Amino acid sequence: MFRTMLVEDNSVFRESLRDSLRLKFPSMEIAEAGNSVEALAKIASLSPNLIFMDIRFPDKMVLN
C-alpha cells in the first residue's frame, strides 16, 4: 500500500488536501500531523512513501 503523510499546521488546508487525495486515490493510506514533533513520531512508525509538508512551521522542525 502507498503511504502518504500530510504535515501542515493549518487544519483546514490539511483536511482539504486529505479529502482531495482520497477522492483521486481511494486506496492510499494517509496519515496527518499538525506539527513537526508529531510528524517525526509518525514518520518513524509509518515510513511514508510520500510526504507533503509545510515549509514554515512555528516550532521549526529540526532533522538530525
PQR file of N, CA, C, O and H, with PARSE charges and radii, in Angstrom:
ATOM      1  N   MET A   1       0.840  -1.182   0.000 -0.4000 1.5000
ATOM      2  CA  MET A   1       0.000   0.000   0.000 -0.0000 2.0000
ATOM      3  C   MET A   1       0.890   1.252   0.000  0.5500 1.7000
ATOM      4  O   MET A   1       1.930   1.288   0.657 -0.5500 1.4000
ATOM      5  N   PHE A   2       0.469   2.250  -0.732 -0.4000 1.5000
ATOM      6  CA  PHE A   2       1.193   3.515  -0.797 -0.0000 2.0000
ATOM      7  C   PHE A   2       0.810   4.370   0.404  0.5500 1.7000
ATOM      8  O   PHE A   2      -0.368   4.646   0.628 -0.5500 1.4000
ATOM      9  H   PHE A   2      -0.377   2.221  -1.266  0.4000 1.0000
ATOM     10  N   ARG A   3       1.813   4.786   1.173 -0.4000 1.5000
ATOM     11  CA  ARG A   3       1.579   5.572   2.388 -0.0000 2.0000
ATOM     12  C   ARG A   3       2.030   7.016   2.178  0.5500 1.7000
ATOM     13  O   ARG A   3       3.137   7.277   1.708 -0.5500 1.4000
ATOM     14  H   ARG A   3       2.770   4.561   0.991  0.4000 1.0000
ATOM     15  N   THR A   4       1.154   7.936   2.534 -0.4000 1.5000
ATOM     16  CA  THR A   4       1.408   9.367   2.397 -0.0000 2.0000
ATOM     17  C   THR A   4       1.208  10.042   3.746  0.5500 1.7000
ATOM     18  O   THR A   4       0.338   9.652   4.525 -0.5500 1.4000
ATOM     19  H   THR A   4       0.254   7.724   2.916  0.4000 1.0000
ATOM     20  N   MET A   5       2.016  11.051   4.011 -0.4000 1.5000
ATOM     21  CA  MET A   5       1.841  11.836   5.233 -0.0000 2.0000
ATOM     22  C   MET A   5       1.644  13.298   4.859  0.5500 1.7000
ATOM     23  O   MET A   5       2.335  13.831   3.991 -0.5500 1.4000
ATOM     24  H   MET A   5       2.723  11.367   3.378  0.4000 1.0000
ATOM     25  N   LEU A   6       0.690  13.934   5.528 -0.4000 1.5000
ATOM     26  CA  LEU A   6       0.437  15.363   5.364 -0.0000 2.0000
ATOM     27  C   LEU A   6       0.885  16.049   6.649  0.5500 1.7000
ATOM     28  O   LEU A   6       0.398  15.734   7.734 -0.5500 1.4000
ATOM     29  H   LEU A   6       0.129  13.500   6.233  0.4000 1.0000
ATOM     30  N   VAL A   7       1.808  16.981   6.516 -0.4000 1.5000
ATOM     31  CA  VAL A   7       2.317  17.708   7.681 -0.0000 2.0000
ATOM     32  C   VAL A   7       2.004  19.188   7.459  0.5500 1.7000
ATOM     33  O   VAL A   7       2.652  19.864   6.661 -0.5500 1.4000
ATOM     34  H   VAL A   7       2.204  17.237   5.634  0.4000 1.0000
ATOM     35  N   GLU A   8       1.005  19.666   8.175 -0.4000 1.5000
ATOM     36  CA  GLU A   8       0.506  21.036   7.969 -0.0000 2.0000
ATOM     37  C   GLU A   8      -0.166  21.504   9.249  0.5500 1.7000
ATOM     38  O   GLU A   8      -1.016  20.804   9.799 -0.5500 1.4000
ATOM     39  H   GLU A   8       0.478  19.116   8.823  0.4000 1.0000
ATOM     40  N   ASP A   9       0.211  22.682   9.723 -0.4000 1.5000
ATOM     41  CA  ASP A   9      -0.385  23.201  10.957 -0.0000 2.0000
ATOM     42  C   ASP A   9      -1.766  23.817  10.739  0.5500 1.7000
ATOM     43  O   ASP A   9      -2.516  23.978  11.702 -0.5500 1.4000
ATOM     44  H   ASP A   9       0.902  23.250   9.276  0.4000 1.0000
ATOM     45  N   ASN A  10      -2.114  24.159   9.521 -0.4000 1.5000
ATOM     46  CA  ASN A  10      -3.438  24.700   9.209 -0.0000 2.0000
ATOM     47  C   ASN A  10      -4.386  23.524   8.959  0.5500 1.7000
ATOM     48  O   ASN A  10      -4.342  22.900   7.899 -0.5500 1.4000
ATOM     49  H   ASN A  10      -1.504  24.028   8.739  0.4000 1.0000
ATOM     50  N   SER A  11      -5.230  23.233   9.924 -0.4000 1.5000
ATOM     51  CA  SER A  11      -6.086  22.043   9.840 -0.0000 2.0000
ATOM     52  C   SER A  11      -7.067  22.097   8.667  0.5500 1.7000
ATOM     53  O   SER A  11      -7.378  21.060   8.083 -0.5500 1.4000
ATOM     54  H   SER A  11      -5.266  23.740  10.785  0.4000 1.0000
ATOM     55  N   VAL A  12      -7.552  23.268   8.319 -0.4000 1.5000
ATOM     56  CA  VAL A  12      -8.495  23.392   7.199 -0.0000 2.0000
ATOM     57  C   VAL A  12      -7.796  23.009   5.892  0.5500 1.7000
ATOM     58  O   VAL A  12      -8.353  22.260   5.089 -0.5500 1.4000
ATOM     59  H   VAL A  12      -7.299  24.111   8.794  0.4000 1.0000
ATOM     60  N   PHE A  13      -6.591  23.513   5.677 -0.4000 1.5000
ATOM     61  CA  PHE A  13      -5.848  23.179   4.462 -0.0000 2.0000
ATOM     62  C   PHE A  13      -5.479  21.700   4.455  0.5500 1.7000
ATOM     63  O   PHE A  13      -5.611  21.035   3.427 -0.5500 1.4000
ATOM     64  H   PHE A  13      -6.138  24.121   6.329  0.4000 1.0000
ATOM     65  N   ARG A  14      -5.016  21.177   5.598 -0.4000 1.5000
ATOM     66  CA  ARG A  14      -4.623  19.768   5.701 -0.0000 2.0000
ATOM     67  C   ARG A  14      -5.805  18.850   5.386  0.5500 1.7000
ATOM     68  O   ARG A  14      -5.653  17.881   4.642 -0.5500 1.4000
ATOM     69  H   ARG A  14      -4.909  21.718   6.432  0.4000 1.0000
ATOM     70  N   GLU A  15      -6.966  19.144   5.940 -0.4000 1.5000
ATOM     71  CA  GLU A  15      -8.151  18.322   5.699 -0.0000 2.0000
ATOM     72  C   GLU A  15      -8.617  18.413   4.248  0.5500 1.7000
ATOM     73  O   GLU A  15      -9.072  17.423   3.675 -0.5500 1.4000
ATOM     74  H   GLU A  15      -7.089  19.931   6.544  0.4000 1.0000
ATOM     75  N   SER A  16      -8.503  19.585   3.665 -0.4000 1.5000
ATOM     76  CA  SER A  16      -8.873  19.763   2.261 -0.0000 2.0000
ATOM     77  C   SER A  16      -7.962  18.940   1.349  0.5500 1.7000
ATOM     78  O   SER A  16      -8.433  18.285   0.419 -0.5500 1.4000
ATOM     79  H   SER A  16      -8.133  20.389   4.131  0.4000 1.0000
ATOM     80  N   LEU A  17      -6.661  18.977   1.618 -0.4000 1.5000
ATOM     81  CA  LEU A  17      -5.719  18.195   0.824 -0.0000 2.0000
ATOM     82  C   LEU A  17      -5.983  16.701   1.013  0.5500 1.7000
ATOM     83  O   LEU A  17      -5.971  15.941   0.045 -0.5500 1.4000
ATOM     84  H   LEU A  17      -6.278  19.509   2.374  0.4000 1.0000
ATOM     85  N   ARG A  18      -6.222  16.279   2.253 -0.4000 1.5000
ATOM     86  CA  ARG A  18      -6.535  14.872   2.541 -0.0000 2.0000
ATOM     87  C   ARG A  18      -7.768  14.425   1.750  0.5500 1.7000
ATOM     88  O   ARG A  18      -7.750  13.369   1.117 -0.5500 1.4000
ATOM     89  H   ARG A  18      -6.232  16.896   3.039  0.4000 1.0000
ATOM     90  N   ASP A  19      -8.830  15.221   1.785 -0.4000 1.5000
ATOM     91  CA  ASP A  19     -10.058  14.862   1.086 -0.0000 2.0000
ATOM     92  C   ASP A  19      -9.841  14.788  -0.426  0.5500 1.7000
ATOM     93  O   ASP A  19     -10.388  13.904  -1.085 -0.5500 1.4000
ATOM     94  H   ASP A  19      -8.844  16.079   2.299  0.4000 1.0000
ATOM     95  N   SER A  20      -9.058  15.694  -0.972 -0.4000 1.5000
ATOM     96  CA  SER A  20      -8.758  15.680  -2.410 -0.0000 2.0000
ATOM     97  C   SER A  20      -7.977  14.427  -2.787  0.5500 1.7000
ATOM     98  O   SER A  20      -8.266  13.788  -3.799 -0.5500 1.4000
ATOM     99  H   SER A  20      -8.613  16.412  -0.437  0.4000 1.0000
ATOM    100  N   LEU A  21      -6.987  14.082  -1.970 -0.4000 1.5000
ATOM    101  CA  LEU A  21      -6.193  12.879  -2.243 -0.0000 2.0000
ATOM    102  C   LEU A  21      -7.052  11.617  -2.151  0.5500 1.7000
ATOM    103  O   LEU A  21      -6.910  10.709  -2.969 -0.5500 1.4000
ATOM    104  H   LEU A  21      -6.753  14.601  -1.148  0.4000 1.0000
ATOM    105  N   ARG A  22      -7.931  11.560  -1.171 -0.4000 1.5000
ATOM    106  CA  ARG A  22      -8.797  10.377  -1.015 -0.0000 2.0000
ATOM    107  C   ARG A  22      -9.747  10.211  -2.195  0.5500 1.7000
ATOM    108  O   ARG A  22     -10.064   9.086  -2.581 -0.5500 1.4000
ATOM    109  H   ARG A  22      -8.047  12.298  -0.507  0.4000 1.0000
ATOM    110  N   LEU A  23     -10.204  11.319  -2.771 -0.4000 1.5000
ATOM    111  CA  LEU A  23     -11.071  11.227  -3.948 -0.0000 2.0000
ATOM    112  C   LEU A  23     -10.326  10.645  -5.140  0.5500 1.7000
ATOM    113  O   LEU A  23     -10.861   9.807  -5.865 -0.5500 1.4000
ATOM    114  H   LEU A  23      -9.947  12.233  -2.457  0.4000 1.0000
ATOM    115  N   LYS A  24      -9.100  11.087  -5.339 -0.4000 1.5000
ATOM    116  CA  LYS A  24      -8.308  10.643  -6.501 -0.0000 2.0000
ATOM    117  C   LYS A  24      -7.644   9.287  -6.273  0.5500 1.7000
ATOM    118  O   LYS A  24      -7.475   8.514  -7.216 -0.5500 1.4000
ATOM    119  H   LYS A  24      -8.665  11.769  -4.750  0.4000 1.0000
ATOM    120  N   PHE A  25      -7.267   8.993  -5.028 -0.4000 1.5000
ATOM    121  CA  PHE A  25      -6.522   7.774  -4.709 -0.0000 2.0000
ATOM    122  C   PHE A  25      -7.159   7.083  -3.502  0.5500 1.7000
ATOM    123  O   PHE A  25      -6.609   7.143  -2.402 -0.5500 1.4000
ATOM    124  H   PHE A  25      -7.404   9.621  -4.262  0.4000 1.0000
ATOM    125  N   PRO A  26      -8.300   6.436  -3.687 -0.5600 1.5000
ATOM    126  CA  PRO A  26      -9.048   5.877  -2.557  0.2800 2.0000
ATOM    127  C   PRO A  26      -8.306   4.804  -1.763  0.5500 1.7000
ATOM    128  O   PRO A  26      -8.625   4.590  -0.593 -0.5500 1.4000
ATOM    129  N   SER A  27      -7.341   4.131  -2.351 -0.4000 1.5000
ATOM    130  CA  SER A  27      -6.626   3.081  -1.623 -0.0000 2.0000
ATOM    131  C   SER A  27      -5.382   3.598  -0.894  0.5500 1.7000
ATOM    132  O   SER A  27      -4.715   2.838  -0.190 -0.5500 1.4000
ATOM    133  H   SER A  27      -7.082   4.304  -3.301  0.4000 1.0000
ATOM    134  N   MET A  28      -5.071   4.882  -1.060 -0.4000 1.5000
ATOM    135  CA  MET A  28      -3.896   5.463  -0.413 -0.0000 2.0000
ATOM    136  C   MET A  28      -4.100   5.564   1.098  0.5500 1.7000
ATOM    137  O   MET A  28      -5.147   6.013   1.566 -0.5500 1.4000
ATOM    138  H   MET A  28      -5.613   5.498  -1.631  0.4000 1.0000
ATOM    139  N   GLU A  29      -3.096   5.146   1.843 -0.4000 1.5000
ATOM    140  CA  GLU A  29      -3.109   5.327   3.296 -0.0000 2.0000
ATOM    141  C   GLU A  29      -2.576   6.726   3.589  0.5500 1.7000
ATOM    142  O   GLU A  29      -1.477   7.072   3.156 -0.5500 1.4000
ATOM    143  H   GLU A  29      -2.246   4.781   1.464  0.4000 1.0000
ATOM    144  N   ILE A  30      -3.343   7.534   4.321 -0.4000 1.5000
ATOM    145  CA  ILE A  30      -2.963   8.923   4.583 -0.0000 2.0000
ATOM    146  C   ILE A  30      -2.883   9.158   6.083  0.5500 1.7000
ATOM    147  O   ILE A  30      -3.857   8.964   6.811 -0.5500 1.4000
ATOM    148  H   ILE A  30      -4.236   7.253   4.674  0.4000 1.0000
ATOM    149  N   ALA A  31      -1.706   9.578   6.532 -0.4000 1.5000
ATOM    150  CA  ALA A  31      -1.511   9.964   7.930 -0.0000 2.0000
ATOM    151  C   ALA A  31      -1.383  11.477   7.973  0.5500 1.7000
ATOM    152  O   ALA A  31      -0.991  12.104   6.990 -0.5500 1.4000
ATOM    153  H   ALA A  31      -0.915   9.735   5.940  0.4000 1.0000
ATOM    154  N   GLU A  32      -1.714  12.056   9.112 -0.4000 1.5000
ATOM    155  CA  GLU A  32      -1.662  13.510   9.252 -0.0000 2.0000
ATOM    156  C   GLU A  32      -0.916  13.900  10.513  0.5500 1.7000
ATOM    157  O   GLU A  32      -0.947  13.195  11.522 -0.5500 1.4000
ATOM    158  H   GLU A  32      -2.033  11.546   9.912  0.4000 1.0000
ATOM    159  N   ALA A  33      -0.245  15.039  10.432 -0.4000 1.5000
ATOM    160  CA  ALA A  33       0.419  15.623  11.594 -0.0000 2.0000
ATOM    161  C   ALA A  33       0.231  17.130  11.538  0.5500 1.7000
ATOM    162  O   ALA A  33       0.278  17.734  10.466 -0.5500 1.4000
ATOM    163  H   ALA A  33      -0.220  15.612   9.613  0.4000 1.0000
ATOM    164  N   GLY A  34       0.018  17.727  12.699 -0.4000 1.5000
ATOM    165  CA  GLY A  34      -0.212  19.162  12.776 -0.0000 2.0000
ATOM    166  C   GLY A  34       1.014  19.963  13.159  0.5500 1.7000
ATOM    167  O   GLY A  34       0.986  21.193  13.150 -0.5500 1.4000
ATOM    168  H   GLY A  34      -0.021  17.236  13.569  0.4000 1.0000
ATOM    169  N   ASN A  35       2.107  19.260  13.502 -0.4000 1.5000
ATOM    170  CA  ASN A  35       3.350  19.962  13.838 -0.0000 2.0000
ATOM    171  C   ASN A  35       4.537  19.025  13.612  0.5500 1.7000
ATOM    172  O   ASN A  35       4.356  17.837  13.345 -0.5500 1.4000
ATOM    173  H   ASN A  35       2.130  18.260  13.509  0.4000 1.0000
ATOM    174  N   SER A  36       5.726  19.555  13.720 -0.4000 1.5000
ATOM    175  CA  SER A  36       6.920  18.775  13.396 -0.0000 2.0000
ATOM    176  C   SER A  36       7.193  17.660  14.399  0.5500 1.7000
ATOM    177  O   SER A  36       7.680  16.598  14.012 -0.5500 1.4000
ATOM    178  H   SER A  36       5.873  20.520  13.937  0.4000 1.0000
ATOM    179  N   VAL A  37       6.895  17.874  15.662 -0.4000 1.5000
ATOM    180  CA  VAL A  37       7.119  16.840  16.674 -0.0000 2.0000
ATOM    181  C   VAL A  37       6.228  15.632  16.377  0.5500 1.7000
ATOM    182  O   VAL A  37       6.688  14.490  16.386 -0.5500 1.4000
ATOM    183  H   VAL A  37       6.500  18.737  15.976  0.4000 1.0000
ATOM    184  N   GLU A  38       4.980  15.897  16.119 -0.4000 1.5000
ATOM    185  CA  GLU A  38       4.027  14.840  15.778 -0.0000 2.0000
ATOM    186  C   GLU A  38       4.448  14.127  14.490  0.5500 1.7000
ATOM    187  O   GLU A  38       4.353  12.904  14.388 -0.5500 1.4000
ATOM    188  H   GLU A  38       4.607  16.825  16.111  0.4000 1.0000
ATOM    189  N   ALA A  39       4.910  14.898  13.520 -0.4000 1.5000
ATOM    190  CA  ALA A  39       5.335  14.321  12.237 -0.0000 2.0000
ATOM    191  C   ALA A  39       6.511  13.374  12.416  0.5500 1.7000
ATOM    192  O   ALA A  39       6.503  12.269  11.872 -0.5500 1.4000
ATOM    193  H   ALA A  39       4.988  15.891  13.602  0.4000 1.0000
ATOM    194  N   LEU A  40       7.516  13.789  13.166 -0.4000 1.5000
ATOM    195  CA  LEU A  40       8.685  12.936  13.360 -0.0000 2.0000
ATOM    196  C   LEU A  40       8.323  11.628  14.055  0.5500 1.7000
ATOM    197  O   LEU A  40       8.862  10.576  13.711 -0.5500 1.4000
ATOM    198  H   LEU A  40       7.522  14.687  13.608  0.4000 1.0000
ATOM    199  N   ALA A  41       7.433  11.683  15.010 -0.4000 1.5000
ATOM    200  CA  ALA A  41       6.993  10.460  15.701 -0.0000 2.0000
ATOM    201  C   ALA A  41       6.255   9.526  14.738  0.5500 1.7000
ATOM    202  O   ALA A  41       6.466   8.313  14.771 -0.5500 1.4000
ATOM    203  H   ALA A  41       6.995  12.538  15.288  0.4000 1.0000
ATOM    204  N   LYS A  42       5.407  10.070  13.896 -0.4000 1.5000
ATOM    205  CA  LYS A  42       4.639   9.242  12.966 -0.0000 2.0000
ATOM    206  C   LYS A  42       5.493   8.727  11.815  0.5500 1.7000
ATOM    207  O   LYS A  42       5.283   7.610  11.343 -0.5500 1.4000
ATOM    208  H   LYS A  42       5.235  11.055  13.869  0.4000 1.0000
ATOM    209  N   ILE A  43       6.441   9.516  11.364 -0.4000 1.5000
ATOM    210  CA  ILE A  43       7.322   9.084  10.277 -0.0000 2.0000
ATOM    211  C   ILE A  43       8.099   7.843  10.693  0.5500 1.7000
ATOM    212  O   ILE A  43       8.285   6.926   9.892 -0.5500 1.4000
ATOM    213  H   ILE A  43       6.612  10.424  11.748  0.4000 1.0000
ATOM    214  N   ALA A  44       8.549   7.811  11.928 -0.4000 1.5000
ATOM    215  CA  ALA A  44       9.324   6.673  12.419 -0.0000 2.0000
ATOM    216  C   ALA A  44       8.518   5.375  12.359  0.5500 1.7000
ATOM    217  O   ALA A  44       9.073   4.322  12.043 -0.5500 1.4000
ATOM    218  H   ALA A  44       8.398   8.556  12.578  0.4000 1.0000
ATOM    219  N   SER A  45       7.235   5.434  12.655 -0.4000 1.5000
ATOM    220  CA  SER A  45       6.427   4.209  12.670 -0.0000 2.0000
ATOM    221  C   SER A  45       5.752   3.924  11.327  0.5500 1.7000
ATOM    222  O   SER A  45       5.528   2.761  10.992 -0.5500 1.4000
ATOM    223  H   SER A  45       6.785   6.289  12.912  0.4000 1.0000
ATOM    224  N   LEU A  46       5.427   4.946  10.564 -0.4000 1.5000
ATOM    225  CA  LEU A  46       4.689   4.764   9.320 -0.0000 2.0000
ATOM    226  C   LEU A  46       5.590   4.489   8.112  0.5500 1.7000
ATOM    227  O   LEU A  46       5.215   3.720   7.226 -0.5500 1.4000
ATOM    228  H   LEU A  46       5.608   5.891  10.837  0.4000 1.0000
ATOM    229  N   SER A  47       6.762   5.103   8.069 -0.4000 1.5000
ATOM    230  CA  SER A  47       7.656   5.012   6.901 -0.0000 2.0000
ATOM    231  C   SER A  47       6.913   5.371   5.615  0.5500 1.7000
ATOM    232  O   SER A  47       6.767   4.534   4.725 -0.5500 1.4000
ATOM    233  H   SER A  47       7.066   5.727   8.788  0.4000 1.0000
ATOM    234  N   PRO A  48       6.444   6.618   5.520 -0.5600 1.5000
ATOM    235  CA  PRO A  48       5.654   7.005   4.346  0.2800 2.0000
ATOM    236  C   PRO A  48       6.486   7.016   3.064  0.5500 1.7000
ATOM    237  O   PRO A  48       7.696   7.244   3.089 -0.5500 1.4000
ATOM    238  N   ASN A  49       5.806   6.765   1.945 -0.4000 1.5000
ATOM    239  CA  ASN A  49       6.430   6.834   0.629 -0.0000 2.0000
ATOM    240  C   ASN A  49       6.503   8.264   0.126  0.5500 1.7000
ATOM    241  O   ASN A  49       7.372   8.602  -0.678 -0.5500 1.4000
ATOM    242  H   ASN A  49       4.824   6.580   1.924  0.4000 1.0000
ATOM    243  N   LEU A  50       5.587   9.108   0.599 -0.4000 1.5000
ATOM    244  CA  LEU A  50       5.487  10.489   0.139 -0.0000 2.0000
ATOM    245  C   LEU A  50       5.068  11.367   1.311  0.5500 1.7000
ATOM    246  O   LEU A  50       4.197  10.993   2.096 -0.5500 1.4000
ATOM    247  H   LEU A  50       4.881   8.834   1.251  0.4000 1.0000
ATOM    248  N   ILE A  51       5.696  12.541   1.426 -0.4000 1.5000
ATOM    249  CA  ILE A  51       5.334  13.488   2.481 -0.0000 2.0000
ATOM    250  C   ILE A  51       5.040  14.841   1.847  0.5500 1.7000
ATOM    251  O   ILE A  51       5.873  15.397   1.131 -0.5500 1.4000
ATOM    252  H   ILE A  51       6.404  12.844   0.789  0.4000 1.0000
ATOM    253  N   PHE A  52       3.852  15.361   2.115 -0.4000 1.5000
ATOM    254  CA  PHE A  52       3.508  16.736   1.769 -0.0000 2.0000
ATOM    255  C   PHE A  52       3.714  17.533   3.048  0.5500 1.7000
ATOM    256  O   PHE A  52       3.058  17.275   4.057 -0.5500 1.4000
ATOM    257  H   PHE A  52       3.175  14.909   2.696  0.4000 1.0000
ATOM    258  N   MET A  53       4.629  18.505   3.006 -0.4000 1.5000
ATOM    259  CA  MET A  53       4.980  19.190   4.242 -0.0000 2.0000
ATOM    260  C   MET A  53       5.017  20.704   4.056  0.5500 1.7000
ATOM    261  O   MET A  53       5.572  21.221   3.086 -0.5500 1.4000
ATOM    262  H   MET A  53       5.161  18.714   2.186  0.4000 1.0000
ATOM    263  N   ASP A  54       4.422  21.381   4.996 -0.4000 1.5000
ATOM    264  CA  ASP A  54       4.509  22.832   5.078 -0.0000 2.0000
ATOM    265  C   ASP A  54       5.980  23.188   5.285  0.5500 1.7000
ATOM    266  O   ASP A  54       6.667  22.514   6.053 -0.5500 1.4000
ATOM    267  H   ASP A  54       3.972  20.961   5.784  0.4000 1.0000
ATOM    268  N   ILE A  55       6.466  24.207   4.633 -0.4000 1.5000
ATOM    269  CA  ILE A  55       7.885  24.548   4.787 -0.0000 2.0000
ATOM    270  C   ILE A  55       8.130  25.595   5.873  0.5500 1.7000
ATOM    271  O   ILE A  55       9.282  25.912   6.173 -0.5500 1.4000
ATOM    272  H   ILE A  55       5.907  24.754   4.010  0.4000 1.0000
ATOM    273  N   ARG A  56       7.075  26.130   6.460 -0.4000 1.5000
ATOM    274  CA  ARG A  56       7.228  27.122   7.533 -0.0000 2.0000
ATOM    275  C   ARG A  56       6.400  26.706   8.743  0.5500 1.7000
ATOM    276  O   ARG A  56       5.174  26.815   8.755 -0.5500 1.4000
ATOM    277  H   ARG A  56       6.140  25.873   6.217  0.4000 1.0000
ATOM    278  N   PHE A  57       7.106  26.232   9.750 -0.4000 1.5000
ATOM    279  CA  PHE A  57       6.449  25.813  10.979 -0.0000 2.0000
ATOM    280  C   PHE A  57       6.831  26.740  12.117  0.5500 1.7000
ATOM    281  O   PHE A  57       7.980  27.174  12.203 -0.5500 1.4000
ATOM    282  H   PHE A  57       8.102  26.144   9.740  0.4000 1.0000
ATOM    283  N   PRO A  58       5.893  27.046  12.984 -0.5600 1.5000
ATOM    284  CA  PRO A  58       6.225  27.864  14.147  0.2800 2.0000
ATOM    285  C   PRO A  58       7.223  27.171  15.063  0.5500 1.7000
ATOM    286  O   PRO A  58       8.019  27.843  15.719 -0.5500 1.4000
ATOM    287  N   ASP A  59       7.197  25.822  15.124 -0.4000 1.5000
ATOM    288  CA  ASP A  59       8.094  25.115  16.052 -0.0000 2.0000
ATOM    289  C   ASP A  59       9.417  24.711  15.394  0.5500 1.7000
ATOM    290  O   ASP A  59      10.227  24.030  16.023 -0.5500 1.4000
ATOM    291  H   ASP A  59       6.550  25.276  14.591  0.4000 1.0000
ATOM    292  N   LYS A  60       9.652  25.113  14.149 -0.4000 1.5000
ATOM    293  CA  LYS A  60      10.932  24.941  13.454 -0.0000 2.0000
ATOM    294  C   LYS A  60      11.485  23.516  13.539  0.5500 1.7000
ATOM    295  O   LYS A  60      12.312  23.203  14.395 -0.5500 1.4000
ATOM    296  H   LYS A  60       8.995  25.667  13.637  0.4000 1.0000
ATOM    297  N   MET A  61      11.014  22.676  12.645 -0.4000 1.5000
ATOM    298  CA  MET A  61      11.436  21.290  12.598 -0.0000 2.0000
ATOM    299  C   MET A  61      12.961  21.193  12.453  0.5500 1.7000
ATOM    300  O   MET A  61      13.565  21.890  11.638 -0.5500 1.4000
ATOM    301  H   MET A  61      10.342  22.930  11.949  0.4000 1.0000
ATOM    302  N   VAL A  62      13.556  20.331  13.244 -0.4000 1.5000
ATOM    303  CA  VAL A  62      15.000  20.100  13.178 -0.0000 2.0000
ATOM    304  C   VAL A  62      15.224  18.621  12.911  0.5500 1.7000
ATOM    305  O   VAL A  62      14.783  17.767  13.681 -0.5500 1.4000
ATOM    306  H   VAL A  62      13.065  19.765  13.906  0.4000 1.0000
ATOM    307  N   LEU A  63      15.913  18.322  11.813 -0.4000 1.5000
ATOM    308  CA  LEU A  63      16.233  16.942  11.482 -0.0000 2.0000
ATOM    309  C   LEU A  63      17.719  16.702  11.720  0.5500 1.7000
ATOM    310  O   LEU A  63      18.569  17.450  11.236 -0.5500 1.4000
ATOM    311  H   LEU A  63      16.272  19.015  11.188  0.4000 1.0000
ATOM    312  N   ASN A  64      18.013  15.662  12.461 -0.4000 1.5000
ATOM    313  CA  ASN A  64      19.420  15.305  12.711 -0.0000 2.0000
ATOM    314  C   ASN A  64      19.792  14.068  11.941  0.5500 1.7000
ATOM    315  O   ASN A  64      20.932  13.610  12.021 -0.5500 1.4000
ATOM    316  H   ASN A  64      17.323  15.055  12.854  0.4000 1.0000
TER
END
